[in-house]
Amino acid sequence: MLTVIRMLCCTILYFAVYGFSAGAAAASSKGKDIGLEAGQFTPSGAIRAGNADGTIPAWKNEPIKPPADFVPGGFHPDPFRDDKALFTITAQNYQDYADKLSEGQKKMFQTYPDYVMNIYPSRRSVVYPKYVYEAALRNLGRTSDVIHVDVNMGMVGAEGMRKAWAFPLAKNGDQAIINQATRPRPPWYNARETTTAVTTTGHFVPNILQVNFHNKWSDPDIADDEPGATATGNNILYSQVLVAPAKVAGQVVLALEPVSFTKEFRKAWAYSPGQRRVKRAPQIIYDNPITAGDGLATTDQGYGFNGPNDRFTWKLLGRREMYVPYNPYKLFAKDATMDKLINDAGRFNQDYARYELHRVWVLDSVLKEGTNHDYGRRVYYLDEDSWEVVLADNYDRRMELWRHWEDHHIFYYDIQHVNRVAELQYDFNAHRMLALMIDKSGQGPDFTWRAPDTWFTPAAVRRRGVR
């Protein structure tokens, strides 16, 4: 009862302080106000116009042109390298900007006196390929209403949509979390990433992972009537191999799953070099510890949120203008190595972060009675142009703010898709940081990599074990 009262008070306070920007929630269900080149809303459901202050620009269907020094297959040079920071938010002045900060961001300033956020001009750089927007507009008429798969489990899903957001004109929290799940993603990916649990003294040993995936969901080469195109089939194929340090090298994880858990559940397998066996891994889900994270994050936090959504209720609080991580190309540079990105205090070097003012959807979620999870409440902030999670404030079961999550994405202008370059989580109790980043020791992500479906099978997992 106390939890319910607290959540009700939080919701009332939110509306009292920030109000509710109805935006797309009030748009015509027939889609009259949405379009690629005209209409109040873009095909993602974002407000096309800028804000009244002129600090958020209008969205235009004009993709970023690759800079002249871009080399395909390498790291992406900053197309906004000439931008200068407009101002810096510090522990001394953050209250002047409190209406545009999340509770987690404010707690960062309250907890760490040297914490800063450098605010840059806002760039609405997310412009997907035309087929993505065409699919989203078609989804207006072909996506089913929200499906609650089982009364007891309460999984939220939908069917009928293809390749893009299921509900561009989202009206409630259930539709919003499905939009996050059905957001467009790079179809193919081959890269090395690091997962690094940092101590309070700044000590760290990066765990290097080889990550490969095929997102059939957003693959333009897969026809809408093929099995891989349906939201309820296994259209996300993911492989992860730990390659360093030596004592853990060789561990492999394979996961196959849909974007809408209405008919299929996550199928996962793990290979242990010590046992030399491939086993089903039902534990790779929910609040089980994220791989190599030293207990500082849960499995379902990768990419902001992943996996089944049945353990939480979802409430869409509306849009809000906020300072969020955006366009951090400096962080993606090859010379932005771990020794530069993590300071002696064990936190991220904010000189490599870029924050901009953007409109975000605020999605509140509360743990359901009778279910289990490390988090009792999670508040997500989703970019209106992509439905990617950019921030998340995670509360413990006592409803105390526990962890603050940041997703630093860039727009990969060569493939016109968004993907993370770093994910950071700060644990306010342990005073430790977890950093998930692109590895800089080799080349950048390879989006030209291809493999047959048989590459993503348990039989193939054993062959990829290092030892």
PALO-522612 format. One record per residue (C-alpha): residue number from 1; x, y, z. Coordinates in steps of 0.02 Angstrom, whole numbers, plus 32768, in hexadecimal, padded with zeros to 4 digits. Layout:
> i,px,py,pz
> NUM,X,Y,Z;
...
END
This chain:
> i,px,py,pz
> 1,8000,8000,8000;
> 2,808E,8076,802B;
> 3,80DD,8054,7F82;
> 4,803A,807D,7F28;
> 5,8028,8121,7F89;
> 6,80DB,8152,7F61;
> 7,80C3,8130,7EA8;
> 8,8020,8192,7EA5;
> 9,8075,8226,7EF9;
> 10,8106,821E,7E7D;
> 11,808E,821F,7DEA;
> 12,8029,82B1,7E2F;
> 13,80CA,8311,7E51;
> 14,8108,82F0,7DA1;
> 15,806D,8338,7D51;
> 16,806C,83CB,7DC8;
> 17,8120,83FA,7DA5;
> 18,813A,83C6,7CF1;
> 19,808B,83BB,7CAA;
> 20,805B,8343,7C1F;
> 21,8086,8363,7B6B;
> 22,7FFE,82FD,7B17;
> 23,804D,830F,7A6A;
> 24,803B,826E,7A09;
> 25,7FC8,8225,7A8C;
> 26,7F43,829E,7A51;
> 27,7F67,8288,7998;
> 28,7EE4,8246,7922;
> 29,7ED9,8189,7928;
> 30,7EC8,818D,786B;
> 31,7F75,81D9,785A;
> 32,7F3D,827A,7807;
> 33,7FC0,82DE,7865;
> 34,8053,826C,7842;
> 35,80C2,825B,77AA;
> 36,8173,8257,7767;
> 37,8177,8304,7719;
> 38,80DF,8358,7766;
> 39,806F,834D,77FE;
> 40,8080,837B,78B4;
> 41,80D9,82D8,78D9;
> 42,8166,8279,7885;
> 43,8151,81BF,785F;
> 44,819F,8196,7908;
> 45,8118,81FD,795E;
> 46,8191,8289,7989;
> 47,8158,833D,7984;
> 48,819C,8380,78E1;
> 49,81AA,8435,7918;
> 50,822E,847A,798B;
> 51,8204,84BF,7A35;
> 52,81C4,856D,7A5C;
> 53,826D,85A9,7A9C;
> 54,82C7,8574,79FE;
> 55,833E,8507,7A64;
> 56,82FD,8467,7A13;
> 57,82FD,846F,7955;
> 58,8279,842C,78E0;
> 59,8291,837C,789C;
> 60,82BC,8372,77E4;
> 61,82C7,82D9,7776;
> 62,837D,82FF,774F;
> 63,83FC,827A,7784;
> 64,84A9,82AE,77BD;
> 65,8526,82AB,7730;
> 66,85C3,8249,775C;
> 67,8656,82BE,777A;
> 68,86DF,82C2,76F8;
> 69,8757,8267,776D;
> 70,86E2,81D4,778E;
> 71,8729,812B,775C;
> 72,86A8,809F,774F;
> 73,86C7,8018,77CF;
> 74,871F,808F,7846;
> 75,86EA,8100,78D2;
> 76,8674,818C,78A2;
> 77,86BD,823D,78A2;
> 78,8655,82C0,78FA;
> 79,85E4,831C,787E;
> 80,85C8,83A0,7905;
> 81,867D,83B8,7936;
> 82,8670,8475,7928;
> 83,85E5,8480,79AA;
> 84,8617,84D4,7A4D;
> 85,85C7,84B2,7AF5;
> 86,853F,8531,7B1B;
> 87,8555,8522,7BD7;
> 88,8582,84A7,7C60;
> 89,8512,8466,7CE9;
> 90,856C,844C,7D8D;
> 91,8548,841C,7E41;
> 92,853F,84D7,7E66;
> 93,84BC,8506,7DE3;
> 94,845D,8466,7DBB;
> 95,83C2,84A1,7E17;
> 96,83AF,8529,7D94;
> 97,8392,849E,7D15;
> 98,8335,8423,7D86;
> 99,8298,8424,7D1A;
> 100,82FE,83D8,7C8C;
> 101,835B,8355,7CF2;
> 102,8325,82A9,7D2C;
> 103,832A,827A,7DE4;
> 104,83C2,8210,7DBF;
> 105,841E,82A0,7D6D;
> 106,83F8,8310,7E00;
> 107,8437,828C,7E77;
> 108,84DA,8283,7E15;
> 109,84F6,833C,7E3A;
> 110,84C4,8324,7EF0;
> 111,8537,828E,7F06;
> 112,85D1,82C2,7EA3;
> 113,8603,837B,7EB5;
> 114,8676,8371,7E1D;
> 115,85F0,832B,7DA9;
> 116,85C7,8397,7D11;
> 117,855C,8392,7C74;
> 118,8595,83F2,7BDA;
> 119,84FE,842C,7B77;
> 120,850F,843C,7ABA;
> 121,849B,847B,7A30;
> 122,840D,8402,7A0F;
> 123,841C,839D,796F;
> 124,838C,8331,7938;
> 125,8402,82BE,78DD;
> 126,8397,8220,78DB;
> 127,8356,8208,782A;
> 128,8339,8152,77FE;
> 129,8331,8109,774D;
> 130,828F,8126,76EF;
> 131,8256,8070,7700;
> 132,8251,8083,77BE;
> 133,81DC,8117,77B8;
> 134,816F,80C7,7733;
> 135,815E,802D,77A2;
> 136,8131,8098,7838;
> 137,80A8,80F1,77D8;
> 138,8062,804A,779E;
> 139,8066,800D,7851;
> 140,7FE1,808F,787A;
> 141,7F63,8020,7822;
> 142,7FA7,7F71,783A;
> 143,7FE4,7F65,78EE;
> 144,7F6D,7F0A,7962;
> 145,7F34,7F5D,7A00;
> 146,7F9E,7F34,7A98;
> 147,7F97,7E7C,7AC6;
> 148,7FA4,7E42,7B79;
> 149,7FDD,7D90,7B5B;
> 150,7FB0,7D42,7C01;
> 151,7F48,7D83,7C91;
> 152,7FC4,7D43,7D11;
> 153,8064,7D6F,7CB5;
> 154,8025,7E10,7C6A;
> 155,809F,7E17,7BD7;
> 156,807F,7EAE,7B69;
> 157,808C,7E90,7AAE;
> 158,8047,7EB7,7A03;
> 159,8040,7E68,7956;
> 160,8035,7E9D,78A1;
> 161,80BB,7F24,789F;
> 162,815A,7F1B,7839;
> 163,820B,7F65,7841;
> 164,81E3,7FFF,78AC;
> 165,8184,8046,793F;
> 166,80E1,7FEA,795C;
> 167,8085,8085,799C;
> 168,80CD,8126,7955;
> 169,803C,8183,79A7;
> 170,8052,8132,7A50;
> 171,7FC4,8150,7ACB;
> 172,7FF8,80F1,7B67;
> 173,8086,809B,7BBF;
> 174,8067,7FEF,7B74;
> 175,8076,8037,7AC5;
> 176,8111,8099,7AF7;
> 177,8171,8001,7B36;
> 178,8143,7FA4,7A97;
> 179,8186,8037,7A32;
> 180,822B,8027,7A8F;
> 181,822F,7F6E,7A64;
> 182,8200,7F88,79AD;
> 183,8272,801D,798D;
> 184,82DE,8012,78F0;
> 185,838B,7FC9,790E;
> 186,8427,7FA9,78A6;
> 187,83FF,7F0C,7842;
> 188,84B0,7EC3,784F;
> 189,8538,7EE1,78D0;
> 190,85E7,7E9E,78EE;
> 191,8650,7EF7,7972;
> 192,86B7,7EE6,7A0E;
> 193,8671,7F35,7AAB;
> 194,86AC,7F45,7B5E;
> 195,8650,7F2B,7C01;
> 196,86AF,7F7C,7C90;
> 197,8682,7F7D,7D48;
> 198,86E4,800D,7D94;
> 199,8719,8016,7E4B;
> 200,8708,80B1,7EB7;
> 201,87C2,80D0,7EA2;
> 202,87B8,80D1,7DE5;
> 203,8801,8023,7DCD;
> 204,87B9,7FBC,7D3F;
> 205,87DA,7F24,7CD3;
> 206,8774,7F28,7C32;
> 207,871A,7E8B,7BFC;
> 208,8722,7E87,7B3F;
> 209,8691,7E39,7AE3;
> 210,867A,7E0D,7A2E;
> 211,85C6,7E3B,7A04;
> 212,8568,7E08,7968;
> 213,84B2,7E19,7940;
> 214,8435,7E13,78B4;
> 215,8399,7E7A,78D1;
> 216,8324,7E30,7853;
> 217,829F,7EA5,7896;
> 218,82EC,7F3D,7841;
> 219,833F,7EE5,77AF;
> 220,8303,7F31,770B;
> 221,8337,7E93,76AD;
> 222,82B6,7E2A,7709;
> 223,8209,7E36,76BB;
> 224,8174,7E5C,7728;
> 225,812B,7DAF,770C;
> 226,81C9,7D50,773F;
> 227,81CD,7CFE,77EC;
> 228,825A,7D6E,7827;
> 229,81F2,7E09,7808;
> 230,8168,7DE1,7882;
> 231,816E,7E2D,792F;
> 232,8146,7D88,7984;
> 233,81CE,7D1E,7931;
> 234,8284,7D0C,7960;
> 235,82BF,7DA6,7902;
> 236,834B,7DE0,7976;
> 237,83E2,7D6E,796C;
> 238,846D,7D9B,79E6;
> 239,8518,7D4F,7A0E;
> 240,8598,7D87,7A8F;
> 241,8644,7D3D,7AAF;
> 242,86B6,7D70,7B3F;
> 243,8765,7D7E,7AF6;
> 244,87C3,7DD0,7B88;
> 245,8803,7DCB,7C0F;
> 246,884C,7D1E,7BFA;
> 247,87FE,7CD3,7C96;
> 248,874D,7CE9,7C52;
> 249,8772,7CDF,7B97;
> 250,8709,7C67,7B34;
> 251,8660,7C7F,7B85;
> 252,85D8,7C8C,7B01;
> 253,8524,7CC7,7B0C;
> 254,84A3,7CAD,7A83;
> 255,83F5,7CFA,7A89;
> 256,8363,7CF0,7A10;
> 257,82C5,7D52,7A2E;
> 258,8233,7DB3,79E6;
> 259,8210,7E6B,79FB;
> 260,8163,7E41,7A3C;
> 261,8157,7DB4,7ABA;
> 262,80A7,7D7D,7A8C;
> 263,80D3,7CD0,7A4A;
> 264,818D,7CB5,7A64;
> 265,81FB,7CCF,7AFC;
> 266,82B6,7CF1,7B02;
> 267,831D,7C57,7AD7;
> 268,83CE,7C61,7B1A;
> 269,8464,7BEE,7B24;
> 270,850D,7BFE,7B78;
> 271,85B3,7BA8,7B59;
> 272,862C,7B93,7BE9;
> 273,86E1,7B6E,7BB7;
> 274,86FD,7B18,7C5E;
> 275,8673,7A9A,7C3D;
> 276,8682,7A9E,7B80;
> 277,85C7,7A8F,7B72;
> 278,853B,7AF6,7B29;
> 279,84A6,7B04,7B9F;
> 280,83FF,7B5A,7B9B;
> 281,840D,7BFC,7BFE;
> 282,8361,7C31,7C3E;
> 283,83B9,7CA3,7CBB;
> 284,83EE,7D1F,7C34;
> 285,8356,7D8B,7C50;
> 286,8302,7E06,7CC7;
> 287,836B,7E3A,7D5E;
> 288,83F2,7DB7,7D52;
> 289,849C,7E0D,7D4F;
> 290,84D7,7E51,7CA9;
> 291,856D,7DF5,7C5F;
> 292,8612,7E2B,7CAF;
> 293,85BB,7EB8,7D0C;
> 294,85F0,7E89,7DBD;
> 295,853B,7E95,7DF4;
> 296,852C,7F4D,7DC7;
> 297,84A0,7F39,7D47;
> 298,8418,7EBF,7D15;
> 299,840C,7E5D,7C73;
> 300,8371,7EBB,7C3B;
> 301,83CB,7F64,7C43;
> 302,8432,7F4A,7BA6;
> 303,83FC,7FC7,7B1F;
> 304,8398,8020,7BA5;
> 305,831B,7F92,7BB2;
> 306,8311,7EE7,7B61;
> 307,82AE,7E48,7B71;
> 308,8200,7E22,7BB2;
> 309,819D,7EAF,7C02;
> 310,8126,7E4E,7C71;
> 311,816D,7E77,7D1D;
> 312,8142,7F30,7D19;
> 313,80AB,7F9D,7CF9;
> 314,80C7,8029,7C7B;
> 315,8087,80DB,7C86;
> 316,80AA,8160,7C04;
> 317,80BC,8209,7C5A;
> 318,80CD,826F,7BBC;
> 319,815B,82D2,7B6C;
> 320,81D9,833F,7BC1;
> 321,826B,83AB,7B89;
> 322,830B,8368,7BD9;
> 323,83C7,836D,7BCC;
> 324,83F7,82BF,7B91;
> 325,8490,8269,7B44;
> 326,848E,8288,7A89;
> 327,8507,8284,79F5;
> 328,85A4,8254,7A5B;
> 329,8616,823D,79C5;
> 330,86AB,8276,7A2B;
> 331,868D,81E1,7A9D;
> 332,868C,816F,7A05;
> 333,8735,81AA,79C3;
> 334,87BE,8127,79BA;
> 335,882F,8189,7A2F;
> 336,87A6,818F,7AB4;
> 337,87EF,80F9,7B0E;
> 338,87BE,80B5,7BB8;
> 339,8851,8105,7C12;
> 340,880F,81B0,7BDA;
> 341,8756,818B,7BF3;
> 342,8760,8151,7CA9;
> 343,87AA,81CA,7D27;
> 344,8805,81A8,7DCB;
> 345,8763,81B6,7E2D;
> 346,871B,8123,7DCE;
> 347,869F,8188,7D69;
> 348,868B,81B9,7CB4;
> 349,86F0,824A,7C70;
> 350,8664,82C5,7C46;
> 351,86D3,8320,7BCA;
> 352,86A6,8294,7B51;
> 353,85EB,829F,7B6D;
> 354,8575,830F,7B0C;
> 355,84CA,8340,7B4F;
> 356,8442,8397,7AEB;
> 357,8392,83D4,7B0D;
> 358,8315,835D,7AC1;
> 359,8261,832B,7AD8;
> 360,8252,8280,7B27;
> 361,81C4,820E,7B55;
> 362,81BD,81EA,7C10;
> 363,818C,8136,7C32;
> 364,816F,8102,7CE6;
> 365,8170,804B,7D18;
> 366,8149,7FF9,7DBF;
> 367,816A,7F46,7DF4;
> 368,80CB,7EDF,7DF7;
> 369,808E,7E91,7E97;
> 370,80BC,7DD8,7E9E;
> 371,8152,7DE7,7E29;
> 372,820B,7DF9,7E4D;
> 373,8290,7E70,7E0F;
> 374,8322,7ED0,7E5A;
> 375,82CC,7F72,7E29;
> 376,8228,7FAC,7E75;
> 377,8214,803D,7DFD;
> 378,8268,8073,7D5B;
> 379,824F,811A,7D05;
> 380,8283,811D,7C4F;
> 381,82A4,81B3,7BE1;
> 382,8292,8188,7B28;
> 383,82CB,81F9,7A9B;
> 384,8233,822E,7A35;
> 385,828C,821C,798D;
> 386,82C4,8167,79AB;
> 387,826C,8120,7A46;
> 388,8319,80F0,7A85;
> 389,8335,80F5,7B40;
> 390,83AA,8187,7B64;
> 391,8399,818A,7C22;
> 392,8351,8118,7CA7;
> 393,833F,8132,7D62;
> 394,8335,808D,7DBF;
> 395,82EC,807E,7E6E;
> 396,82FF,7FF0,7EEB;
> 397,826F,7F91,7F3A;
> 398,825F,8018,7FC0;
> 399,8245,8098,7F35;
> 400,82EC,80EB,7F5A;
> 401,8350,8129,7EC4;
> 402,83DA,80A8,7EAF;
> 403,8428,80B4,7E02;
> 404,8430,8130,7D74;
> 405,8444,80F1,7CC1;
> 406,847E,8152,7C27;
> 407,847A,8117,7B73;
> 408,84F2,8174,7B00;
> 409,84BD,8155,7A4C;
> 410,84FB,8198,79A8;
> 411,84A8,819B,78FF;
> 412,8512,812C,788E;
> 413,8500,8196,77F2;
> 414,8542,810F,777C;
> 415,84B0,809B,77A3;
> 416,8434,811D,77E6;
> 417,8415,80C2,7888;
> 418,842D,80E6,7940;
> 419,8493,8079,79B5;
> 420,84EB,808D,7A5C;
> 421,85A2,80BA,7A6A;
> 422,859E,80B6,7B29;
> 423,8528,808C,7BB6;
> 424,854E,80C5,7C66;
> 425,84FF,809A,7D0C;
> 426,8526,80EE,7DB1;
> 427,84FD,8090,7E51;
> 428,84DB,810F,7EDB;
> 429,84EA,808E,7F65;
> 430,858C,803C,7F2E;
> 431,85D0,80DE,7EE2;
> 432,860A,807A,7E4C;
> 433,85F3,808C,7D92;
> 434,85D4,8009,7D0C;
> 435,8609,8038,7C5C;
> 436,85D5,7FDD,7BBD;
> 437,8634,8024,7B28;
> 438,8672,8006,7A78;
> 439,8724,7FC3,7A7E;
> 440,87A3,8038,7A2C;
> 441,8833,7FBE,7A18;
> 442,87FE,7F8B,7968;
> 443,8788,7FCA,78E4;
> 444,86DB,8012,78FD;
> 445,863C,7FAD,78EB;
> 446,862C,7F4E,7849;
> 447,857C,7F5D,7804;
> 448,85A6,7EFD,7764;
> 449,85C0,7E59,77C1;
> 450,8548,7DCE,778E;
> 451,8527,7D1D,77CA;
> 452,84A2,7C98,77AC;
> 453,8421,7C70,7831;
> 454,8482,7BD1,7858;
> 455,850C,7C40,78A1;
> 456,8492,7C6A,792D;
> 457,8473,7BB8,7968;
> 458,84AA,7B54,7A01;
> 459,8511,7AE4,798F;
> 460,8574,7B7A,7953;
> 461,858E,7BBD,7A04;
> 462,8606,7B30,7A34;
> 463,8676,7B5A,79A1;
> 464,8685,7C0F,79D7;
> 465,86C6,7BE4,7A84;
> 466,8778,7C23,7A92;
> 467,87AF,7B8F,7AFB;
END
